[in-house]
Amino acid sequence: MKQADLDFVLEMVKQLDESIRQLTLDEQRISKKIAKERIEELREYWLQNMDAEEAEEFKLTFDHWDRMLIVNWARMQRAHDTRAKAGQAMMKQHDV
């Protein structure tokens, strides 16, 4: 890996770490606006532990904060996935 590529990956990792930190804070802020029982239901939906019909009916009950929490979880998942790939790229570089 060229030094410019390595520098890019390192900068991306720093930005992803900051994004994950901010998303974690956002999740905590949003979660304070939603009842714990509702968060458990949303997590069940997010983890796809509902059958398709039940999930469709459940989606009809979403309010603004439910949607915000789910969007936050999606962003968090993408950030973690990308961060893991960047870490793997870094480890491959050190193995060479």
CNS distance restraints for C-alpha pairs under 8 A (distance, minus, plus):
assign (resid   1 and name CA) (resid   5 and name CA) 6.22 0.50 0.50
assign (resid   1 and name CA) (resid   6 and name CA) 6.41 0.50 0.50
assign (resid   1 and name CA) (resid  93 and name CA) 6.58 0.50 0.50
assign (resid   2 and name CA) (resid   6 and name CA) 6.22 0.50 0.50
assign (resid   3 and name CA) (resid   7 and name CA) 6.02 0.50 0.50
assign (resid   4 and name CA) (resid   8 and name CA) 6.15 0.50 0.50
assign (resid   5 and name CA) (resid   9 and name CA) 6.25 0.50 0.50
assign (resid   6 and name CA) (resid  10 and name CA) 6.15 0.50 0.50
assign (resid   6 and name CA) (resid  90 and name CA) 7.81 0.50 0.50
assign (resid   7 and name CA) (resid  11 and name CA) 6.13 0.50 0.50
assign (resid   8 and name CA) (resid  12 and name CA) 6.08 0.50 0.50
assign (resid   9 and name CA) (resid  13 and name CA) 6.09 0.50 0.50
assign (resid   9 and name CA) (resid  86 and name CA) 6.46 0.50 0.50
assign (resid   9 and name CA) (resid  90 and name CA) 7.77 0.50 0.50
assign (resid  10 and name CA) (resid  14 and name CA) 6.37 0.50 0.50
assign (resid  11 and name CA) (resid  15 and name CA) 6.27 0.50 0.50
assign (resid  12 and name CA) (resid  16 and name CA) 6.02 0.50 0.50
assign (resid  12 and name CA) (resid  86 and name CA) 7.90 0.50 0.50
assign (resid  13 and name CA) (resid  17 and name CA) 6.04 0.50 0.50
assign (resid  13 and name CA) (resid  83 and name CA) 6.25 0.50 0.50
assign (resid  13 and name CA) (resid  86 and name CA) 6.70 0.50 0.50
assign (resid  13 and name CA) (resid  87 and name CA) 7.84 0.50 0.50
assign (resid  14 and name CA) (resid  18 and name CA) 6.30 0.50 0.50
assign (resid  15 and name CA) (resid  19 and name CA) 6.09 0.50 0.50
assign (resid  16 and name CA) (resid  20 and name CA) 6.04 0.50 0.50
assign (resid  16 and name CA) (resid  79 and name CA) 6.19 0.50 0.50
assign (resid  16 and name CA) (resid  80 and name CA) 7.92 0.50 0.50
assign (resid  16 and name CA) (resid  82 and name CA) 7.88 0.50 0.50
assign (resid  16 and name CA) (resid  83 and name CA) 6.26 0.50 0.50
assign (resid  17 and name CA) (resid  21 and name CA) 6.19 0.50 0.50
assign (resid  17 and name CA) (resid  83 and name CA) 7.64 0.50 0.50
assign (resid  18 and name CA) (resid  22 and name CA) 6.18 0.50 0.50
assign (resid  19 and name CA) (resid  23 and name CA) 6.00 0.50 0.50
assign (resid  19 and name CA) (resid  79 and name CA) 7.30 0.50 0.50
assign (resid  20 and name CA) (resid  24 and name CA) 6.05 0.50 0.50
assign (resid  20 and name CA) (resid  76 and name CA) 6.32 0.50 0.50
assign (resid  20 and name CA) (resid  79 and name CA) 6.49 0.50 0.50
assign (resid  20 and name CA) (resid  80 and name CA) 7.34 0.50 0.50
assign (resid  21 and name CA) (resid  25 and name CA) 6.45 0.50 0.50
assign (resid  22 and name CA) (resid  26 and name CA) 6.15 0.50 0.50
assign (resid  23 and name CA) (resid  27 and name CA) 6.02 0.50 0.50
assign (resid  23 and name CA) (resid  72 and name CA) 6.62 0.50 0.50
assign (resid  23 and name CA) (resid  75 and name CA) 7.71 0.50 0.50
assign (resid  23 and name CA) (resid  76 and name CA) 6.33 0.50 0.50
assign (resid  24 and name CA) (resid  28 and name CA) 6.34 0.50 0.50
assign (resid  24 and name CA) (resid  76 and name CA) 7.86 0.50 0.50
assign (resid  25 and name CA) (resid  29 and name CA) 6.23 0.50 0.50
assign (resid  26 and name CA) (resid  30 and name CA) 6.04 0.50 0.50
assign (resid  26 and name CA) (resid  72 and name CA) 7.49 0.50 0.50
assign (resid  27 and name CA) (resid  31 and name CA) 5.88 0.50 0.50
assign (resid  27 and name CA) (resid  69 and name CA) 6.51 0.50 0.50
assign (resid  27 and name CA) (resid  72 and name CA) 6.57 0.50 0.50
assign (resid  27 and name CA) (resid  73 and name CA) 7.82 0.50 0.50
assign (resid  28 and name CA) (resid  32 and name CA) 6.44 0.50 0.50
assign (resid  29 and name CA) (resid  33 and name CA) 7.28 0.50 0.50
assign (resid  30 and name CA) (resid  34 and name CA) 7.04 0.50 0.50
assign (resid  30 and name CA) (resid  65 and name CA) 6.69 0.50 0.50
assign (resid  30 and name CA) (resid  68 and name CA) 7.36 0.50 0.50
assign (resid  30 and name CA) (resid  69 and name CA) 6.35 0.50 0.50
assign (resid  31 and name CA) (resid  35 and name CA) 7.67 0.50 0.50
assign (resid  31 and name CA) (resid  36 and name CA) 7.92 0.50 0.50
assign (resid  31 and name CA) (resid  39 and name CA) 7.33 0.50 0.50
assign (resid  31 and name CA) (resid  69 and name CA) 7.33 0.50 0.50
assign (resid  33 and name CA) (resid  65 and name CA) 7.15 0.50 0.50
assign (resid  34 and name CA) (resid  38 and name CA) 6.50 0.50 0.50
assign (resid  34 and name CA) (resid  39 and name CA) 6.59 0.50 0.50
assign (resid  34 and name CA) (resid  65 and name CA) 7.06 0.50 0.50
assign (resid  34 and name CA) (resid  66 and name CA) 7.61 0.50 0.50
assign (resid  35 and name CA) (resid  39 and name CA) 6.36 0.50 0.50
assign (resid  36 and name CA) (resid  40 and name CA) 6.31 0.50 0.50
assign (resid  37 and name CA) (resid  41 and name CA) 6.40 0.50 0.50
assign (resid  38 and name CA) (resid  42 and name CA) 6.11 0.50 0.50
assign (resid  39 and name CA) (resid  43 and name CA) 6.02 0.50 0.50
assign (resid  40 and name CA) (resid  44 and name CA) 6.21 0.50 0.50
assign (resid  41 and name CA) (resid  45 and name CA) 6.29 0.50 0.50
assign (resid  42 and name CA) (resid  46 and name CA) 6.01 0.50 0.50
assign (resid  42 and name CA) (resid  66 and name CA) 7.29 0.50 0.50
assign (resid  42 and name CA) (resid  70 and name CA) 7.63 0.50 0.50
assign (resid  43 and name CA) (resid  47 and name CA) 6.00 0.50 0.50
assign (resid  44 and name CA) (resid  48 and name CA) 6.22 0.50 0.50
assign (resid  44 and name CA) (resid  49 and name CA) 5.25 0.50 0.50
assign (resid  44 and name CA) (resid  50 and name CA) 6.86 0.50 0.50
assign (resid  45 and name CA) (resid  49 and name CA) 5.96 0.50 0.50
assign (resid  45 and name CA) (resid  50 and name CA) 6.04 0.50 0.50
assign (resid  45 and name CA) (resid  55 and name CA) 6.45 0.50 0.50
assign (resid  45 and name CA) (resid  58 and name CA) 7.99 0.50 0.50
assign (resid  46 and name CA) (resid  70 and name CA) 7.18 0.50 0.50
assign (resid  48 and name CA) (resid  55 and name CA) 8.00 0.50 0.50
assign (resid  50 and name CA) (resid  54 and name CA) 5.95 0.50 0.50
assign (resid  50 and name CA) (resid  55 and name CA) 5.63 0.50 0.50
assign (resid  51 and name CA) (resid  55 and name CA) 6.09 0.50 0.50
assign (resid  52 and name CA) (resid  56 and name CA) 6.20 0.50 0.50
assign (resid  53 and name CA) (resid  57 and name CA) 6.32 0.50 0.50
assign (resid  54 and name CA) (resid  58 and name CA) 6.02 0.50 0.50
assign (resid  55 and name CA) (resid  59 and name CA) 6.13 0.50 0.50
assign (resid  56 and name CA) (resid  60 and name CA) 6.80 0.50 0.50
assign (resid  57 and name CA) (resid  61 and name CA) 7.31 0.50 0.50
assign (resid  58 and name CA) (resid  62 and name CA) 7.23 0.50 0.50
assign (resid  62 and name CA) (resid  66 and name CA) 5.49 0.50 0.50
assign (resid  62 and name CA) (resid  67 and name CA) 6.40 0.50 0.50
assign (resid  63 and name CA) (resid  67 and name CA) 6.38 0.50 0.50
assign (resid  64 and name CA) (resid  68 and name CA) 6.18 0.50 0.50
assign (resid  65 and name CA) (resid  69 and name CA) 6.10 0.50 0.50
assign (resid  66 and name CA) (resid  70 and name CA) 6.34 0.50 0.50
assign (resid  67 and name CA) (resid  71 and name CA) 6.06 0.50 0.50
assign (resid  68 and name CA) (resid  72 and name CA) 6.06 0.50 0.50
assign (resid  69 and name CA) (resid  73 and name CA) 6.21 0.50 0.50
assign (resid  70 and name CA) (resid  74 and name CA) 6.24 0.50 0.50
assign (resid  71 and name CA) (resid  75 and name CA) 6.22 0.50 0.50
assign (resid  72 and name CA) (resid  76 and name CA) 6.02 0.50 0.50
assign (resid  73 and name CA) (resid  77 and name CA) 6.06 0.50 0.50
assign (resid  74 and name CA) (resid  78 and name CA) 6.28 0.50 0.50
assign (resid  75 and name CA) (resid  79 and name CA) 6.09 0.50 0.50
assign (resid  76 and name CA) (resid  80 and name CA) 6.08 0.50 0.50
assign (resid  77 and name CA) (resid  81 and name CA) 6.04 0.50 0.50
assign (resid  78 and name CA) (resid  82 and name CA) 6.05 0.50 0.50
assign (resid  79 and name CA) (resid  83 and name CA) 5.95 0.50 0.50
assign (resid  80 and name CA) (resid  84 and name CA) 6.07 0.50 0.50
assign (resid  81 and name CA) (resid  85 and name CA) 6.34 0.50 0.50
assign (resid  82 and name CA) (resid  86 and name CA) 6.21 0.50 0.50
assign (resid  83 and name CA) (resid  87 and name CA) 6.16 0.50 0.50
assign (resid  84 and name CA) (resid  88 and name CA) 6.19 0.50 0.50
assign (resid  85 and name CA) (resid  89 and name CA) 6.20 0.50 0.50
assign (resid  86 and name CA) (resid  90 and name CA) 6.25 0.50 0.50
assign (resid  87 and name CA) (resid  91 and name CA) 6.19 0.50 0.50
assign (resid  88 and name CA) (resid  92 and name CA) 6.14 0.50 0.50
assign (resid  89 and name CA) (resid  93 and name CA) 6.26 0.50 0.50
assign (resid  90 and name CA) (resid  94 and name CA) 6.46 0.50 0.50
assign (resid  91 and name CA) (resid  95 and name CA) 6.30 0.50 0.50
assign (resid  92 and name CA) (resid  96 and name CA) 6.54 0.50 0.50
